[in-house]
Amino acid sequence: MTPVSVFSGKQVAVFGLGGSGLACCAALQAGGAQVIAFDDQAGGRDAAAKTGFAVRDLHDIDWKTFTALVLAPGVPLTHPEPHWTVKLAQGAGVEVIGDIELFCRERRAHAPRSPFAAITGTNGKSTTTALLAHVVASSGRDAQVGGNLGTPILALEPPVKNRTHVIECSSYQIDLSPTLDPTVGILLNLTPDHLDRHGTMEHYAEVKERLVARSDTAGIAVEGEYTPAIAERLEQRGHNVIRISSQEFVSPGIFLDGTTIVRATETDAEPIADLDGIGSLRGRHNAQNAAAVIAAALTLGLTPKQIRAGLATFPGLAHRLEELGRKGKVLFVNDSKATNADSTEKALSSFKDGIYWIVGGKPKEGGITPLKSFFPRIAHAYLIGESSDAFAATLEGQVPYTRCGTLDVATGKAAADAEKSEQNQPVVLLSPACASFDQFRNFEIRGERFRELVRAIAGFQGIGKTA
């Protein structure tokens, strides 16, 4: 845990008592603050009370006694309208902040030069965060990883000189972090997302820009509509900017050339790492992630040799193009996290052909029609869930398909067909392009079920093992 001493002797309100909220209560209390906790849900209030925190209805309290309101990131700050606690805090002149901000203030107070990497973007931030933490840890350094990815930031060990914090930041968390100031900030990409919480795409982009605007070094993937302008704007202000691209040459910067990631200066270009053969980093989207990691790792002082070793041993994240293993020539890949066509496009683009595709569930708007350009790569599709009729109509005459109903049936049929195929490297790919809610409570449970089925079919216990 990171005790937050910067509010020692002060009274602080904490609203939203999930994992990060409870971690805030514990960190503030350990640092000497008086914490008053509340949640709209009885379950959150009960969890806080059982842990020993003071729980009081924040409707019935003098807000002028508070120094700050620490808000859980899932609670609306501005859109569609401020939460009632935000209105009360603002009315009393009380600042509204989040757990990332608490960490930043504590770091500045006690270890301002401790290495701190913060990562955001619409897509890819979890993989990039996990990959950077893996590369840092594999070099022998103490790497603390969390934030929006798994462990709340204040549940991690505190910042010290030789400890690197690698933190995924959502737009909600950034919005609550007015002085976010990492050693290196990474902005991967921006596409429309969470507009119900930010109002407009322009405001969403402005919030994301804050992560790199105060960083010592800003790594920005200059692809798409918004990020090139952000890079240009920061550079004009004298900011240290590293441009990143998986699509074109950038100099100075980090870019993808074939399967090799290259660092370019104004006078020279140096190959840093070749991604060919690293199964956990398939696809152009993962090349962008890896390029961003290289930019951050070099900034943090790692050598190219250390970076290459870390990239080569990265196991990947569960349910995101996760290689489960092989049976003979057949590769099994779990991409259960792909809950829409955009995500599945990244999976299909990562394999040239011989794809035995398990697809379906609770469909999203547009279905799989946007994926038609990838249909020639698909050897056979296995339809599951509510979307089966609609997806069958889209595939008719273009891709052979079998209505399987359930994941169990689809996995068995796909494995059998892939084994008999004439392709050299067929892949059984679960990339549903759908939510899981028609048959599974979430995509993780769907992915774990696929893992169990593959183990039973292929007879191996872990990644990379063959039967």
LINWOFEN-V150823 format. One line per field, one symbol per residue. phi: phi as a letter, one per 40 degrees, with the letter a starting at -180 (. if undefined). Layout:
BEGIN
phi=???
END
This chain:
BEGIN
phi=.bcbccbdgbcbcbbgbcccccccdcccccchccbbbaaccccccccccccgccbbcccbaccccccabcbccccdcbbcaccdccccccccgccbbbcccdcccccccbacbccabbbaicbgcccccccccccccccgccbbbigccgcddccccccadbbbcbbcbccccccbbcbdacdbbbbcaabdafccbbgbcccdcccccdcccbccbbcbccbgcbcdcccccccccgccbbcbabbacbacibacbgbbcbbbbcbabbcbabcdgcccbcgcccccdcccccdcccccgccdcccdccccbccgcdgbfcccibbgcccbbbbcccbaccccdcccccbcagcbccahicccdgfbdccdccdccccabbcbgdcdcccccccdgbbcabcbgbcdccccccccccccccccbcbcbcacfaccccbbcaccccccccdcccdcccgbbacgcbb
END
